[in-house]
Amino acid sequence: MEEKILQPTDDGVRKYATKGAMLAGAAAIASVLQAQNTAKTDLDVLNYALTLEHLEATFYTQGLKQFASTDIANSTLAQGVGNTGGQFGDSFPSDLFGYLLLIRDHEQTHVRTLISVITSLGGKPVLPCTYNFGYNTADDFLKTAMLLENTGVMAYDGAAKLIKDAKLRQAAATIATVEARHASYLNFVNSADPFPSAFDTASDMTTILAAAGKLITSCPAGQ
């Protein structure tokens, strides 16, 4: 499977109705992360990671309030998980909603941890923005989740070389591998290859932020 950066025209993510919404999102992300595109200190990179973790944590928190366990279980994509006629037969655990809750908890933990580290280093953690993820159905939600997680892996892989402190680089790697496990599971759920390549694709900040900005409608003033 070719790895993809999340775009608003991908399956499961509807196009924004107006050009103004896309411009607002792009402007918001540019404002929040202007420093990350210039100095790229360790604090810059940590806030870059925090911005993406805010996005992921909010995505799961909102989505799993909107869709109940029955909505997820009855989705078209869920029919291939844990069923005798599914990809791995009935040997693969079918508690899809439970695993999504666990992924949500992981993303929330990443947010709390990054905020703590940034604060301990004397930095100011970026605040979460307001998002438009564009899903309408549980299947849309699952497709978007796969794209978000794969994008997150590419973001961490691309940012690793920018971190100067070895301990921070190692800590970031421990998050990146968890994001990769999320991506692998969600690839499976979406009938995509769980491990499509011997090497993951690293992506630069500009590319990742261009994709993330299209999901952002506004950010707190002063960021």
KEKE-3310 file (N, C-alpha, C; in steps of 0.2 Angstrom, whole numbers, plus 5000, padded with zeros to 4 digits):
npx = (5004:5003:5009:5000:4998:4987:4973:4960:4952:4953:4946:4933:4934:4927:4926:4929:4916:4918:4930:4935:4935:4946:4957:4956:4960:4973:4979:4978:4986:4998:5001:5001:5012:5023:5036:5042:5044:5056:5067:5067:5071:5073:5062:5053:5051:5045:5033:5028:5025:5016:5005:5001:4997:4987:4978:4975:4971:4959:4952:4949:4943:4931:4925:4923:4913:4903:4900:4893:4897:4890:4888:4900:4903:4893:4897:4903:4916:4920:4915:4924:4932:4937:4928:4923:4923:4932:4947:4958:4951:4941:4950:4956:4955:4939:4935:4933:4929:4933:4947:4949:4946:4957:4967:4963:4965:4979:4983:4979:4987:4999:4998:4997:5009:5019:5015:5019:5033:5037:5034:5042:5054:5054:5046:5032:5018:5008:4991:4976:4967:4952:4943:4939:4935:4927:4920:4906:4900:4902:4911:4918:4924:4933:4941:4947:4954:4964:4971:4976:4984:4994:4999:5004:5015:5024:5026:5033:5044:5050:5053:5062:5076:5078:5078:5089:5093:5098:5090:5077:5075:5075:5064:5054:5055:5049:5036:5033:5034:5023:5013:5015:5010:4997:4994:4996:4986:4975:4976:4974:4961:4955:4956:4968:4986:4994:5008:5016:5028:5046:5052:5047:5040:5047:5042:5042:5041:5034:5026:5018:5011:5004:4995:4988:4983:4972:4963:4960:4950:4951:4962:4967:4968:4984:4992)
npy = (4994:5011:5024:5037:5055:5063:5070:5082:5077:5064:5047:5046:5059:5073:5086:5103:5115:5128:5139:5148:5142:5132:5141:5148:5137:5134:5146:5147:5136:5140:5151:5145:5137:5144:5147:5134:5131:5138:5141:5128:5122:5111:5113:5119:5108:5099:5106:5106:5092:5091:5098:5090:5079:5084:5086:5073:5067:5074:5071:5057:5058:5066:5058:5046:5049:5053:5041:5027:5011:5001:5007:5007:4993:4989:4995:4995:4992:4986:4973:4964:4961:4950:4940:4924:4925:4935:4944:4938:4927:4921:4922:4934:4948:4955:4967:4981:4994:4994:4994:5006:5015:5013:5018:5031:5034:5033:5043:5054:5053:5055:5069:5074:5071:5077:5091:5092:5089:5100:5111:5108:5111:5125:5130:5135:5127:5123:5126:5116:5117:5121:5110:5102:5087:5081:5068:5058:5046:5030:5022:5032:5038:5028:5026:5039:5039:5029:5036:5047:5041:5035:5047:5053:5044:5046:5060:5060:5052:5060:5071:5067:5068:5081:5084:5088:5084:5069:5061:5066:5063:5049:5048:5053:5043:5032:5036:5037:5023:5018:5025:5019:5006:5009:5013:5002:4993:5000:5000:4987:4985:4993:4985:4986:4984:4979:4981:4989:4991:4989:4999:5014:5029:5045:5062:5079:5094:5105:5098:5090:5099:5106:5097:5095:5107:5109:5103:5111:5123:5135:5143:5146:5163:5172:5162)
npz = (5000:4995:5005:5012:5013:5024:5016:5012:5002:5002:5003:5015:5020:5018:5005:5009:5010:5006:4999:5008:5021:5019:5018:5030:5039:5034:5037:5051:5055:5050:5058:5071:5070:5065:5070:5070:5057:5055:5065:5072:5085:5098:5106:5097:5089:5098:5100:5088:5087:5097:5092:5082:5090:5098:5088:5084:5096:5098:5087:5090:5102:5100:5089:5095:5104:5096:5088:5093:5101:5094:5082:5077:5076:5067:5056:5038:5036:5048:5047:5042:5052:5065:5060:5053:5040:5038:5036:5043:5048:5062:5072:5075:5086:5089:5095:5090:5094:5107:5105:5098:5108:5116:5108:5107:5121:5121:5113:5120:5131:5125:5122:5135:5140:5131:5134:5147:5146:5138:5146:5156:5151:5150:5140:5130:5129:5114:5111:5109:5093:5084:5075:5059:5054:5044:5043:5041:5043:5052:5045:5037:5048:5052:5040:5040:5052:5049:5039:5047:5056:5049:5043:5054:5058:5047:5050:5063:5059:5050:5058:5067:5065:5067:5081:5094:5107:5114:5123:5121:5108:5108:5116:5108:5098:5104:5105:5091:5087:5093:5087:5074:5077:5079:5066:5059:5063:5060:5046:5044:5048:5038:5027:5021:5018:5032:5035:5024:5018:5019:5024:5032:5026:5028:5031:5028:5038:5032:5022:5030:5038:5029:5026:5038:5041:5033:5040:5050:5057:5065:5077:5094:5099:5098:5096)
capx = (5000:5007:5008:4997:4997:4980:4971:4953:4949:4953:4940:4931:4935:4923:4929:4926:4911:4920:4937:4937:4937:4953:4961:4956:4964:4980:4982:4979:4992:5004:5001:5003:5019:5028:5043:5044:5047:5062:5072:5067:5074:5070:5055:5049:5049:5040:5027:5025:5022:5010:5000:4998:4994:4981:4973:4973:4967:4953:4948:4946:4938:4925:4922:4920:4907:4898:4898:4893:4900:4886:4889:4907:4902:4889:4900:4905:4923:4920:4912:4930:4937:4934:4923:4926:4925:4936:4954:4961:4946:4939:4956:4958:4950:4934:4933:4936:4927:4938:4954:4949:4946:4964:4971:4961:4969:4986:4984:4978:4993:5005:4997:4999:5017:5022:5014:5024:5040:5038:5034:5048:5060:5053:5043:5025:5014:5003:4984:4972:4963:4946:4945:4934:4937:4924:4917:4899:4898:4908:4916:4922:4929:4939:4946:4951:4959:4970:4975:4979:4989:5000:5002:5008:5021:5028:5028:5038:5050:5053:5055:5067:5083:5079:5079:5096:5094:5097:5085:5071:5075:5073:5057:5050:5055:5044:5029:5033:5033:5016:5009:5015:5006:4990:4993:4996:4980:4969:4977:4971:4953:4953:4958:4975:4992:4996:5015:5016:5035:5052:5054:5042:5042:5048:5039:5045:5036:5030:5021:5013:5007:4999:4989:4985:4980:4966:4958:4959:4946:4953:4966:4967:4972:4990:4997)
capy = (5000:5017:5028:5044:5060:5065:5076:5083:5074:5057:5044:5047:5066:5077:5093:5109:5118:5135:5140:5152:5137:5130:5147:5149:5132:5135:5152:5145:5131:5144:5155:5141:5134:5148:5145:5127:5131:5142:5139:5121:5120:5105:5115:5119:5101:5096:5109:5103:5085:5092:5101:5084:5075:5088:5085:5066:5066:5077:5067:5051:5060:5068:5053:5040:5052:5053:5035:5022:5004:4998:5011:5005:4986:4989:4998:4990:4990:4981:4966:4960:4960:4945:4936:4919:4926:4941:4944:4933:4923:4923:4922:4941:4951:4959:4972:4986:5000:4994:4996:5013:5018:5012:5022:5038:5035:5034:5050:5059:5052:5059:5076:5076:5070:5083:5097:5091:5090:5107:5115:5107:5114:5132:5132:5137:5122:5126:5124:5113:5121:5119:5105:5099:5081:5079:5062:5058:5039:5026:5020:5038:5039:5023:5028:5045:5037:5026:5041:5051:5037:5034:5053:5054:5040:5050:5066:5058:5049:5066:5076:5064:5071:5088:5084:5088:5081:5062:5058:5068:5059:5043:5048:5054:5037:5028:5038:5035:5016:5017:5027:5014:5001:5011:5013:4995:4990:5003:4998:4980:4987:4996:4980:4988:4980:4982:4983:4989:4992:4987:5006:5019:5036:5051:5068:5085:5098:5109:5094:5088:5105:5108:5092:5096:5114:5108:5100:5116:5129:5141:5141:5151:5169:5173:5156)
capz = (5000:4995:5011:5009:5018:5024:5012:5013:4996:5002:5005:5022:5022:5013:5003:5012:5006:5004:4999:5014:5026:5018:5019:5037:5042:5032:5041:5058:5056:5049:5064:5077:5070:5061:5073:5068:5050:5054:5070:5073:5091:5101:5109:5091:5086:5102:5099:5081:5088:5101:5088:5079:5095:5099:5082:5084:5102:5098:5082:5093:5108:5097:5085:5099:5107:5091:5086:5099:5099:5089:5076:5074:5075:5061:5050:5033:5037:5054:5046:5041:5058:5069:5058:5050:5033:5037:5033:5047:5051:5069:5077:5076:5091:5086:5099:5087:5098:5113:5103:5096:5114:5118:5104:5110:5127:5120:5110:5126:5135:5121:5123:5142:5141:5128:5138:5153:5144:5135:5151:5161:5147:5150:5134:5131:5125:5110:5113:5104:5089:5082:5069:5055:5051:5038:5043:5042:5045:5056:5040:5036:5053:5052:5035:5042:5057:5046:5036:5052:5060:5044:5042:5061:5058:5043:5053:5068:5056:5047:5063:5072:5064:5070:5088:5095:5113:5112:5127:5118:5102:5110:5119:5102:5094:5108:5102:5084:5086:5095:5081:5069:5078:5077:5059:5056:5065:5056:5040:5043:5048:5032:5022:5018:5020:5039:5035:5016:5016:5023:5027:5032:5023:5032:5028:5031:5042:5027:5019:5036:5041:5024:5026:5044:5041:5030:5045:5056:5056:5069:5083:5100:5098:5101:5095)
cpx = (5004:5005:5005:4997:4990:4978:4963:4949:4949:4947:4939:4932:4932:4927:4925:4922:4914:4928:4940:4939:4944:4958:4962:4961:4971:4983:4983:4985:4998:5006:5004:5010:5024:5035:5046:5046:5053:5067:5073:5072:5070:5063:5050:5047:5044:5033:5024:5022:5016:5004:4997:4995:4988:4976:4971:4969:4960:4949:4945:4941:4931:4921:4919:4914:4901:4895:4899:4896:4896:4886:4895:4906:4898:4891:4902:4912:4924:4918:4918:4934:4933:4929:4926:4927:4929:4943:4958:4957:4944:4944:4958:4953:4945:4932:4936:4935:4932:4945:4954:4949:4953:4968:4969:4965:4976:4988:4983:4984:4999:5004:4999:5006:5021:5021:5019:5031:5042:5038:5040:5054:5059:5049:5035:5021:5009:4996:4981:4968:4956:4946:4938:4936:4934:4921:4910:4896:4904:4913:4921:4927:4934:4943:4950:4956:4965:4974:4979:4985:4995:5003:5007:5014:5026:5031:5034:5045:5054:5056:5061:5074:5084:5080:5086:5098:5093:5091:5078:5070:5073:5066:5052:5049:5050:5037:5028:5031:5026:5011:5009:5011:4999:4989:4992:4989:4974:4970:4973:4963:4951:4954:4964:4980:4994:5004:5017:5023:5040:5054:5048:5045:5042:5045:5041:5039:5031:5024:5016:5008:5002:4993:4985:4981:4973:4960:4956:4955:4948:4958:4966:4971:4979:4995:5000)
cpy = (5006:5021:5035:5049:5062:5071:5076:5080:5067:5054:5045:5054:5070:5084:5098:5113:5125:5135:5144:5147:5134:5135:5148:5144:5133:5141:5151:5141:5135:5148:5151:5139:5138:5147:5139:5127:5135:5140:5132:5119:5114:5107:5116:5113:5098:5099:5107:5096:5086:5094:5095:5080:5078:5086:5077:5064:5068:5073:5061:5053:5062:5062:5047:5043:5052:5046:5030:5015:5000:5001:5008:4997:4985:4992:4993:4987:4985:4974:4961:4959:4955:4940:4930:4920:4932:4939:4938:4928:4926:4924:4929:4945:4955:4965:4979:4993:5000:4996:5003:5017:5018:5017:5029:5039:5036:5041:5055:5059:5056:5066:5078:5076:5076:5089:5097:5093:5097:5112:5115:5110:5122:5134:5133:5132:5125:5123:5121:5118:5118:5116:5104:5093:5078:5072:5062:5051:5036:5024:5026:5039:5034:5024:5034:5043:5033:5031:5046:5048:5037:5041:5055:5050:5044:5056:5065:5056:5055:5071:5073:5067:5078:5089:5083:5084:5073:5059:5060:5064:5052:5043:5049:5047:5032:5030:5036:5028:5014:5019:5022:5008:5003:5011:5006:4992:4993:5001:4991:4981:4989:4992:4983:4984:4983:4984:4983:4989:4990:4994:5010:5025:5041:5057:5074:5089:5102:5104:5092:5093:5107:5103:5094:5102:5114:5105:5105:5122:5136:5138:5147:5157:5169:5167:5157)
cpz = (5000:5001:5008:5015:5018:5020:5012:5007:4997:5004:5013:5024:5016:5011:5007:5007:5003:5004:5005:5020:5026:5020:5026:5041:5040:5036:5048:5059:5055:5055:5070:5076:5065:5064:5070:5061:5049:5059:5071:5079:5093:5104:5103:5089:5091:5102:5093:5083:5093:5097:5084:5083:5097:5094:5083:5090:5101:5093:5086:5098:5105:5093:5089:5104:5102:5089:5092:5096:5094:5083:5073:5072:5069:5055:5045:5034:5043:5053:5044:5046:5063:5067:5054:5043:5032:5035:5037:5051:5058:5074:5079:5080:5087:5089:5096:5091:5104:5111:5101:5103:5117:5114:5106:5116:5126:5117:5116:5130:5132:5122:5130:5143:5138:5131:5144:5151:5142:5141:5156:5157:5147:5144:5135:5126:5120:5112:5108:5100:5088:5075:5065:5051:5045:5038:5044:5045:5049:5051:5038:5041:5053:5046:5037:5047:5054:5043:5041:5055:5055:5043:5049:5061:5053:5046:5059:5065:5053:5052:5067:5071:5066:5077:5090:5102:5112:5116:5124:5112:5103:5113:5113:5098:5098:5106:5095:5083:5088:5090:5075:5070:5077:5070:5056:5057:5061:5049:5039:5043:5041:5026:5018:5021:5027:5039:5027:5014:5021:5027:5027:5029:5028:5028:5032:5034:5037:5024:5024:5038:5035:5024:5032:5044:5038:5034:5051:5053:5059:5075:5088:5098:5101:5100:5088)
residu = (MET:GLU:GLU:LYS:ILE:LEU:GLN:PRO:THR:ASP:ASP:GLY:VAL:ARG:LYS:TYR:ALA:THR:LYS:GLY:ALA:MET:LEU:ALA:GLY:ALA:ALA:ALA:ILE:ALA:SER:VAL:LEU:GLN:ALA:GLN:ASN:THR:ALA:LYS:THR:ASP:LEU:ASP:VAL:LEU:ASN:TYR:ALA:LEU:THR:LEU:GLU:HIS:LEU:GLU:ALA:THR:PHE:TYR:THR:GLN:GLY:LEU:LYS:GLN:PHE:ALA:SER:THR:ASP:ILE:ALA:ASN:SER:THR:LEU:ALA:GLN:GLY:VAL:GLY:ASN:THR:GLY:GLY:GLN:PHE:GLY:ASP:SER:PHE:PRO:SER:ASP:LEU:PHE:GLY:TYR:LEU:LEU:LEU:ILE:ARG:ASP:HIS:GLU:GLN:THR:HIS:VAL:ARG:THR:LEU:ILE:SER:VAL:ILE:THR:SER:LEU:GLY:GLY:LYS:PRO:VAL:LEU:PRO:CYS:THR:TYR:ASN:PHE:GLY:TYR:ASN:THR:ALA:ASP:ASP:PHE:LEU:LYS:THR:ALA:MET:LEU:LEU:GLU:ASN:THR:GLY:VAL:MET:ALA:TYR:ASP:GLY:ALA:ALA:LYS:LEU:ILE:LYS:ASP:ALA:LYS:LEU:ARG:GLN:ALA:ALA:ALA:THR:ILE:ALA:THR:VAL:GLU:ALA:ARG:HIS:ALA:SER:TYR:LEU:ASN:PHE:VAL:ASN:SER:ALA:ASP:PRO:PHE:PRO:SER:ALA:PHE:ASP:THR:ALA:SER:ASP:MET:THR:THR:ILE:LEU:ALA:ALA:ALA:GLY:LYS:LEU:ILE:THR:SER:CYS:PRO:ALA:GLY:GLN)
# end
